[in-house]
Amino acid sequence: MSADLLSNSQALAIDGSSLDRLRHQAGQAATPQTIREAAKQFEALFMRELMKSMRETTMSSGMFDSPMGDMGTSMLDEQYALQMSGMPGGLSELIAKQLMRQLKMEDASASNDPSSGPPSASAASAAQAAALASTPRAPTSTTEAPSSEPLVPPARIPAAAREFVQQHAELAKQVERSSGLPASYLLGQAGHETGWGRREIRMADGSNSHNLFGIKAGAGWKGKVAEITTTEYIDGTPRKITAKFRAYDSYAESYRDFARLIGNSPRYADARDQALQADTPHGAESVQSWTQGLQDAGYATDPQYAEKLSRAINTTLLLQRRM
C-alpha cells in the first residue's frame, strides 16, 4: 500500500483533507487499491451512523450529558468505525467487488486472499459497531416479510434486543389479539423507549416502574407515579426537564395501558387506523405510516421520533423472522 493510501486508511472521510486526497487519487487512476480504500471509507461512515443511531435510540441518564461529553463520544465512535472497517468479509469488500465488476476490473488480491470471508459475513463489522454503541412475535404463515432488511445479521444483533424480544413476545401477542395492534409494533416501541430494557424508568426507591412506553402521568392518572429527569424538545431544541410518568405493577399492565391509550384517544386515530387497516402491517410503508402518525399526533417531541421508531420496529421484524 502506498504511503498516501496508508495515511488515508487512518483517517475518516468526514475529514475534508482526507476526502480530498481520496478523491484525487481515485481521479488519477481507478485501481483496485483506490477502490478498496473508497469502499472502506464508505463502510466506516456507515458504521459511524449506525452507532450514532443506536445511541440515539437509548435513553440517557442525563448525569454526564454535556457538549464535551457528546464530542468525546462522537470521536470515540469515529475511531471504532475506522478500526472495524475494511475487515475480511465485511461490507467494504462487497462494495469494492461490485464497483470492480461495474468497471470491468479484476482484483487479483481477492482470489489469493485466504482470509476473505463468505458473503454471509458481509455485515459482521457493522454488527460489531451496533454492539459497541448500544428491535418480536414468532413468525407464522400469515406474517408478511419486511420489504427490506437491516444489514446487521440476526445472530449478531446486540444480546439486549434479542433478550428483550424473547421476554416480552408472549405479552405483545396477547395484546395484539385483544387490541389488533401488531405485536411487532408494540415490541419495537417498547424496545425503543427503554433501550431494549436497559434504560427503564425507575421509581424514587430504585424499583421498576414497568413503564415500557414512556407514558406520562397527566392530571387524570390515579395510579403510581415515577418522577425522573428526561429530555424534551422545545421548539426543536432538546431540554432537560423533570416529568412524572405512570408506574405499573407489571409489564402486562403497561402493554394494556398503551393499547387503551392508542385505542381510545382521538388524537391517535389516524395512527391507529394505519395499524389496523393496513393490508401488509409488516411492510416498510405501513411501519412508516404508523410511526409518522404517532409523531404527528404528538406522542413524542423528538423531531426524529418516527425515524428512530421505524428502525426499532424493522429490527424487531427481522428478529421475528429469524427466531
N, C-alpha and C positions, 0 to 999 in steps of 0.2 A: 504494500500500500504506500502511496506517495506521501510525502510529508504534509502536503496541503490537505489531502483527504483524511489523513490521520488526525490533523487538528480539527477538521470539520466533524469527525466522528465523536469528538469530545465536547462538541457544542451543539445546543439545540437550535433548530431553525427559527425559533422565535427571536433569537439574537440577530439583528439586522445584518451585521457584518458577516456572520456565518452563513446566512441565507444568500447574501450577495456572492460569496465565494462559491457556494454550491451551484448557484445559477450560472456563474461564469464558467465553471468547469464543465457543466453539462452542455452549455452552449458551444464550447470549444470542440468537444468530442464526446458523443454519446457512447461511452464504452460500458461494458458490463459493470466495471468498477464504480463509475459515477452513478449508474442506475441503482446499484445496490445501496449506495450511500443515500441517494434520494429516498429510496424505499424505507431505509432505516429511520430517516428523519420523520417521514410520514407516520411510521409506527410509534415513534417517540411522542409525537404530537397527539396521536390518538390515545395513547395510554395516559398522557397527562390530563386530557379532557375526561377520560374515564375515571381517573382518581378524583378529579375535581367534582364530577357528578356524584360519585359515591359519598364524598364528604358532605356535599350539599343535601343529600337525602337523609343524613343522620342528624339528630338533634344535638345541639351543642350545649354544654353545661353552662356556658357564659362566664365561668370563673376566670378563664385565661384568655378570653376574647380581647383582641387589641389589634390595631393596624400592623404593629410589628410582628405579632404572633401570626397573623394571616400571611404576611410576607414570608416569614420563615417557613411556614407550612408549604406555601407555593414553591419556594426554592427547593425544599426537600422533595416534593412531588416531581419537580422537573429533573432532579438528579436521579430519582428512582426510575423515571421514564427513560432517561438516557441510558442508564446502566442495563436495563432489561430489554432494550430494543436490539434488533439485529441478531437475536439468538436463533440457533438452528431450528427449523420447523416453525418459525414464528410468522407473524403477519407480513413482515418486510420481505421475507423470502417469497411468499406468494405474489406480492405486488411486483417484485423485481422480475419474477418469471413471466408474469402477464405482460409487463412492459417490453421485455425482451422478445416475446412472441409477436407483439404488435410491430416492433421494429425489425422483425426477422433477424434477430441477433442471437447467437449461440453463447451460452455461459459455460465455458469449459470447466470451470471450477465446480459447478453444481454436480456433474456426473461423477467427479472424482472425490467428492467430499463425503466420507462415510458417516459423518455426524449429522448430515441432513435428515431431518425428521420427516415422517409421513404427513400427508395433507391433513390428517385428523388432528395433528398437533398444532395447527396453524394459529390458534388463539391462546396458546399456553402462556405466552408472556403477557398478553392482555389480562388473562385471569390472575396472574401474579400481581399485576397493578391493582386490580379490583380488591384482592385480598389485603394488600397493604393499605389501601385507602379506606378500606372501610372506615319474583320477588319472591295453597296450591291444591286444588281439587284433583283427585286422582283421575286420569284420563278415562273417558268412556267412549263408546262408539258414536255418541252424539256430539262430542267435543270438537269444535272447529279448531284447526291449527291456525296460529297467528300467521299473518301474511309475510312476516319477516322475523328472523331470529337474531338476538344479540350475538356478538362474536364470542362471548365467554361460554365455553362448553359447560354443561351442567355439572360434570364431575369436578370442575374447578371453581364453581361459584362459591363464594365465602360460606363457611360452615354455618354461620349465624342465620343466613337466609334459608338454607335447607332445613335447619332445625326448627326455625320459626314456622315454616310451612307445614312440616310434619306435626308439630304440636297443635296447630290451630286448624288443620284441614277439616276435621270432623265437625267442629263448631261452625265453620264457614258453610259447610254443606247443609247443616241443619237450618241455618238462617236463610240460605238460598231457597230451600224447599218451602219455607214459610213466607218469605218476602218476595221471591222472584229475582232478587239481586244476585248476579253471578258470584259464585264463591271466589273466583279469581280476582274480581274487583275488590271484594271485601278483604281478602288476604293481602293483595298488593297495597291497598290503602293502609291497612293496619301495620304492615311492614314498613311502609314509607314513614308513617307518623312516629313510629317507635324505633327507627333504625334497626329493624329486624329484632326487636326485643331488647336491644342493648341500651336504649335511651327512654325507657318507660317513665311516665310521670310518677313521682313518689310523694307520699304523704309527709307531713312535718316530722313524723317519727321514723321515717325511712321505709315504711311499709309500702306495698304496691297499691296504687290506685286502681289498677286493672283498666285504666282508660286507654284503649288502643287507638282511638280515632281523634284524639285532641279536641274533644267536645268541651266547650266552656260551660261553666255553671252560671246561667243567667238568673234573673230575678225569680223566674218560675220554678227553678230547681229546688227540691226539698230534701235531696239526699246529701250524702257526704261530699266534702269539697277538699281538693288539694290545691294549695296556693304556691305557685312557682314563678320564677323569672323566665320569660320566654321572649322570642323575637317576633315583632310585628312590623309590617311595612306600612309606613305612613307617608303618603304622597311619594311612594316609590323608594323611600329611604328606610333601611332597617333600624329599628329602635328596640332597646331592651325595656320591657315593661313587666310589672307583676300582675298576674292574672289568675283567676280562680277557674279550676277545671272540675268536671264531675268525677266522682270516685264511685267505684262499684265493689261488690263483694266477690265478683268472679268475672272472668273473661266472657263467659256466656252472656252476662248482663250487658257488657259493653257492646257486643255484637248486636244484641237485640235492640238496645237503645239507639244505636246508629241506624239500624233498619227502620225503626219507628220515626226517627228524625227525617230521614230521606223520604219515607212513605207518607208522612203526614204534613210536612211543611210545604206550603205553596211555592216558596222560593226555590225549592229543588225539583219542581215539577218537570221542567224541561230535561234535566239530567236524568231523573227517574224514568221518564218516557223513553229516553235514548237507550237506557239499560234494559227495560222491559220489552220494548218493541223491536229491538234490533234483530234482523234475520240471522246475523252472524255476530253474536256478542263478543266472541273471542277474536275477531278480526281487528287489525290495526285501526281502521277507520272508526269502528264502534268504541274502541277503547279511548281514542282521542275525543270523540263526541262526549263520552261520559266525563272525562277529566276536565275538558273545557267547560262543560255545563256546570260542574261544581265550582270552578274558578269564577265563571261569570256570575254565579249566584252568590259569591262572596264567602264560600266555605273557608277559604284561607286568604290572607293578604299578600302572600308571596306572589309577585308577578310571574314567576316561573313555575307556579304550583302544578299546572296542568302538564307541563313537560316532564317535570320530575316524577309526578304520579304515574304518568304513562309508562315511563321507564320501569318503575317498580312493578306495575301490573304485567307488562310484557315479560319481565324476568320471571314473574310468577307463572305465567302461561308456559314459558319454556321449561320451568321446573316440573309443572304438571305433566307435560308430555314425556318427561324422562323418568318420572318416579314410578 
